[in-house]
């Protein structure tokens, strides 16, 4: 009865949603991938006659240490020692940023896991998520010092972990400066990837393309690791950081041309998670917070620090560094600030209609539909737990390619025990569809038996190699060479050790029967007589096997041999029918009352849609 009610409710909800989408399409339309969405920032209105506009960053990259255990030749922060703020001062700065509008915090270095063995970093991550309640907290690391113990302690507070990996060749890593002696950088990368999966942290890979890896084909390895994003950077020179007199590194020998970078991107164009970032884009947007909590403006190819936000506040630090007057900052609300462009445009999820950064989204490889990772994870887990699907389709009912999630995509989203259940369901489905294999019908065995290759369509003797049971391949009963197979005979009547006298061939209340549509065995232990086959979704009466697919009011149980056998009281059946009729009547009345308003509103909605479409074609301000 609940099944019927859910069907009616789902149908009416879908119909109402479709009508609203058609009439008010502009109100709920999704943001196209790659389009820049409105930032959630706090801005001061510029005074009349002023060309400057102060904008507070909604996303901040905090490099709280310059110390690193690697010596990458092109890196900015590879010092052996570094100043690090006391943790209470660092938390005070984070709160100032939060109060000024920060919504995303990314911790980096140096190597952020080096200071206090990652505990300092972990406490800041926990503070951002638990106390400041930031929507997104992420880390960029080389991965070498990450441990599962850290995940156990702080994994619940982390949203994204980006691991730097510039090559999948150990010799190349040593030349670049990522060598770990006898330890393998790549082995640790796979461990971190597995920990991210186990502790539900989005896994990203960052790669800096330089003269030593520009010709390397990374397609196979990246596909195998399956990160939510593979961010590819072009090696960049910043005066005072990795170039010039005061720098620790001379990165000129690592620099590649724009054409070489483009050739690398073209070679990896089939890697769906690839997100490139060229030198020009980095110069126009590279804004960080250093270990003293000073903004570093690197647009001119050199670092220009502001005053510390701990001394003068966030807005004064921005004003002092003259970041707010940069030509790249847009002065209209339609565009995001330059520092947000360095990160990600917001993308709409088709399931929850929320807007998220690209790293919090998951793209289905087969159809390229994009959903927020949390929604897609819940969708996949529900289908696997309920056992409804083995081929998990794209949740978008209007998906033009009708894509399905691949096994490696599912494995990245769900826990190990759920993945094991998914593989079990897959195997059961394969056996069910394979005419040359069948299950042993013994309740204590459940082994897979192989049929003879002669003619699998005809009944034949099958002998289980595990329990030695001999049974008929067609009806699964004990082998009957001189008898025809009997339809709908309870399987337990033929199993050894079971009481065949208790299960009569014409027993309507047998505990195990076949689905009348797909012939899969179904066991009923309790509940009402309205059944639904998980294999083919067919609804039927348990007693007479008659179809109930279209019987929303359950009229079948008012007459005939199944009268009053539903298993529910008469009062509950009447209440169910009242609900069904009430839903149809209420929806019809709502449609009748709302029709005039919908007709009147339609011209205005269409006009607004045309106006918005025209506005999107306006050129960017210069």
Secondary structure, DSSP 8 states (H G I E B T S, - for coil): -HHHHHHHHHHHHHHHHHHHHHHSHHHH----TT--------B----TT-----B--SEEEEE---B-S---TT-S--BSS-----HHHHHHHHHHHHHTT--EEEEESS-TTTGGGGHHHHHHHHIIIIIS--SEEEEEE-STT--HHHHHHHGGG--EEEEE---S-HHHHHHHT--BTTB-HHHHHHHHHHHHHHTT-EEEEEEEE-TTTTT---HHHHHHH--SEEEEEE----BTTTBSTT-S---GGG---HHHHHHHHHHTTT-TTEEEE-HHHHHHH-EEE-TTSEEEE-TTSB-EEEEEHHHH-HHHHHHHHTGGG-TTS--STTS--HHHHTS--EEE-TTT--EEEGGGEEE-TTT--EEEHHHHHHHHHHHHHHT--SS-B-S-TT-TT--B--HHHHHTTS-HHHHHHHHHHHHHHHHHH-TTEEE---TTT--EEE--SS-TTS--EEE-TTT--EEETTT-SB--TTS---TT--GGGSSTTS-TTTS-TT-TT-SEEE-TTT--EEE--SS-SEEE-TTT--EEETTT--B-TT-TT-GGGGSGGGTT-SSS-HHHHHHHHHHHHHHHHHHHHHHHHHHHHHHHHHHHHHHHHHHHHHHHTS----
